[in-house]
Amino acid sequence: MTATLFERLGGADGIARIVDDIVAAHLSNPVVRTRFENVKDLGHLKKMAREFFGAGSGGPEPYTGREMLETHKGMNISEQEYLAVMDDIVAAMDRNGVGGDAKNDVIAILYSLKGQIIRV
């Protein structure tokens, strides 16, 4: 039987490590750092990101956050910022040993959401 994307990402523990690395990368990335430095509750942001990755990859827990369009509306996120975030996500998956197929699946999911994030 083929493993789910959730399983290929390392389950809840693997996703938690990936999310921690993503947020750390965003906080040091000069292109998007200021957006994340101003987040009042990074713990909540990480929880929502873990839920988003978990539910979106076939995990058992539901995503309880807002829809992508609602979350990003009015932020006027640029293409450069979007790509910087994508680069941080790919680097975090690399650091956590995520395989190529799983990484490509995550990238495809994130690109499918691009229109709900950039310049909305």
ABEGO torsion letter per residue (X at the ends): XBBBAAAAAGEAAAAAAAAAAAAAAAAABAAAAAAAAABABAAAAAAAAAAAAAAAAGBABBBABBBAAAAABGAGBBAAAAAAAAAAAAAAAAAAGBBAAAAAAAAAAAAAAAAAABGX
